Amino acid sequence: MRVLLDECLPERLRRNIPGHDVFTAHYMGWKTLRNGQLIAAMLQEKFDVLITADRGLPYQQNLQAAGIAVIVLAGRTEYVELVKLAPRLLQVIAAIQPGQFVEISR
């Protein structure tokens, strides 16, 4: 899967998502894009999943229509905390469907 890490997450988290093509918003030059613009850019570049800490995004965007899956990592966004969620994150990425929203918390 093509996975995008949102700007609100540490870039080095991508190392903990093996087996997928993981890019960061910073790498893609998308740090300044608002949610709707980000979803549109993801569609154009054929991304499948957005990983974010923005709990409001799934309620602000029509994910079903966009066909983008969103995983929200709830709680603290420090790398040492997020790494603990990596095993569950990998399970969710493997099972998530286009347009679906899943929240992962500790």
Rosetta blueprint (number, residue, H / E / L):
1 M L
2 R E
3 V E
4 L E
5 L E
6 D L
7 E L
8 C L
9 L L
10 P L
11 E H
12 R H
13 L H
14 R H
15 R H
16 N H
17 I L
18 P L
19 G L
20 H L
21 D E
22 V E
23 F E
24 T E
25 A H
26 H H
27 Y H
28 M H
29 G L
30 W L
31 K L
32 T L
33 L L
34 R L
35 N H
36 G H
37 Q H
38 L H
39 I H
40 A H
41 A H
42 M H
43 L H
44 Q H
45 E L
46 K L
47 F L
48 D L
49 V E
50 L E
51 I E
52 T E
53 A L
54 D L
55 R L
56 G L
57 L H
58 P H
59 Y H
60 Q H
61 Q L
62 N L
63 L H
64 Q H
65 A H
66 A H
67 G L
68 I L
69 A E
70 V E
71 I E
72 V E
73 L E
74 A L
75 G L
76 R L
77 T L
78 E L
79 Y H
80 V H
81 E H
82 L H
83 V H
84 K H
85 L H
86 A H
87 P H
88 R H
89 L H
90 L H
91 Q H
92 V H
93 I H
94 A H
95 A H
96 I L
97 Q L
98 P L
99 G L
100 Q L
101 F E
102 V E
103 E E
104 I E
105 S L
106 R L
